[in-house]
Amino acid sequence: MSSGHDRPVLPETVLVAGGAPLGGELRVPGDKSISHRALIVGALGEGTSLVRGLSDGDDVRRTLDAVAALGAEVHDDGEVVTVTGGRSFLHAPLGPVDCGNSGTSMRLLAGLAAGFAGVTVLVGDASLSARPMDRVAAPLRAMGAKVTGNGLRCLPPLTVNGASLEGITWAPEVASAQVKSAVLLAGLFAAGETSVREQLRTRPHTEELLALADADIEVADEGAGRTVRVRSSPLRPIHVVVPGDPSQAAFWIVAACVVPKSALRVRGVYAGETRTGFLSVLRRMGARVRLDEGAPGPAGEGAGDGAGAGAGTGVGDGDGAGAGARARAGAGAGAGAGAGARRGTACSSVGAVADVTAQWGPLSATVIDASEIPSLDEVPALAVAAACAVGTTRFVGMGELRVKESDRLRAVARLVDAAGARARIEGDDLLVEGVGGAWGAGGLAGAGDAWGAGDGGGWKGLRHFRFDSEGDHRMAMAAAVAALAAGPGESRIDGFGGVATSYPAFLAHLRHVGGHARVQLIAIDGPAGSGKSTVSRAVAERLGLERLDTGAMYRAVAWAALDRGIDPQDAPSVAELAHEALIDPGPPDVVIDGAVVTGAIRTAEVNRAVSAVAANPSVRAALVERQRAWAAAHGGGVVEGRDIGTVVFPDADLKVFLTAAADERARRRRDEPSDGVARRDELDSTRAASPLVQAEDARLIDTTCRSVEEVVDEILSWLR
Ligand code: DC
């Protein structure tokens, strides 16, 4: 099975307001690191593995598609993913494997592919193509695989030519869970023993999962480090529940700490020692954070009211992770235990699981060493906490941040500065001078009403800002947290679409806990054949926004009137119909009272009837109300029609009025007689109720002789 890379679409630009306390509880998506590894270890198991609570981000989808391309059979029913594999099933893929933005996919798959005969080509998007793969290529080459990439640092595309591998002993210079995992996966195919010695313990999920799969694996902790040894042996299928991702939970935990008067509970979070260093840091800063380990969590339960990511923490009486790997089967056993991943199938949780509760309070600066937060994933969130703290926090040894999804070291500094605190980079260190939040210069007295006097006058915390995450998901989410903590006013975050790589439900969760976020509202008006539909569809796609075709709503009412034998000129009867009908404007389909009318509303009959329907003030009132409700539900979007900029959304972020020469418009509407188009335009422009006119503040584009791309580019340039 393949997900077809139908990457969830998130808006490119999001506007997040400060001024509202956060409350309630939620579940974050399944841990990304564990999800990738569960799919790969599942593909290696001889039989069918079950994974529940898999991360729904694009990165993990890439690994899912990749293991399918490598020969495993994958099925995702939305709750449980089954992976049927085994070593004899796996083979080099037919074409290149697209890892998208996911460095984890590329590094882990390189290790796996090193074990097969044949050539595997791993490609990535522009950002991944700039990330060095040399640290993973070196050990795989030492084992006997041929690994090539671009330049000295082995940039993707990465070509892996599998071979008979020899076990090695590898001690990476920079501790890296991804390099360790790649070597261990290759080690499963190698002759003799393969061992990886890391000076600092990194996340142990590959060991945990291999132990669950009964691999021949040994783990020995040595001081702050660890040695892991594997030998080739058949793996058995695994049944696992993926706990919540602590690096995603970090955004909500920090948000609760820095947004005045907030308290949040994040349920079912992975709580192994290598992943919860950020909680110790926050505690040291004085944050009120509590961890309830082994907290029960019904499997598959949502975020309280259905906003949850669906990852459950329930576990059955599955097998423990032996051999020293730290998985604690049984931790978090709860009401969901019986549900298992499949009826009657026990699932093991990978590692310790906890509920984390955090509350707003004063924070003070600290010194944070890179070793406390291996992988550094939580640095963007912690930088927001530091920006709100009293004093200057020093993040020591952050060089690795330069080669994340963006130059995250610079990006974090940019965000901190934009939000009104001060950042400085000294070598590999990052210094953040906090503003002290509502607890700052104004002191606790000023925090009586934490948000100041309503006009922001008394506010001493972060200021609202504009920030471009440049597609880096963690920077976009950290910016959202900073925006929630900023005083009254709206912050604009560009490059938000990247959040789809790891947390597609982030905005829904932000609203669920009481935060205010919206997207831009773009009104596109114009006469028939001016290019509204094509242009608004393309604008919506480029911006990751939903689109509403209001003309389809008027057409649906006209269709329903004709269908029921109501004369379109019979104003009261048509109005009654419009007020009572249930209309779903799509996409994909336009539906009125259960009838799918996507095609039927484009007929000559409806063309003739629709102007009278649209001139009916009562019909307009009914439909305008629904159009506003649609925008409220979507937080904004691209809305096309005749009166969108003038009547429906007079405060739209951008108003565009499209036009084109009459003969060109008639040509575009070939299916409608040209005198019909002209007649409809005349009726639409001269009617009393909301006639078609250009709003005073609308930008005019004549689309005659211009390509769709040119028009769309011009519209997008106005949004900048
Ligand atoms: O965009 P369209 O051709 O599908 O619209 C069908 C009719 O609906 C059009 O003749 C005018 C009317 N309409 C309107 O009056 N107000 C809108 N916001 C959208 C369409």
Boltz pocket constraint, residues with backbone or C-beta under 6 A from the ligand:
constraints:
  - pocket:
      binder: B
      contacts: [[A, 528], [A, 550], [A, 551], [A, 552], [A, 554], [A, 555], [A, 610], [A, 611], [A, 614], [A, 615], [A, 640], [A, 641], [A, 642], [A, 643], [A, 644], [A, 680], [A, 684], [A, 690]]
      max_distance: 6.0
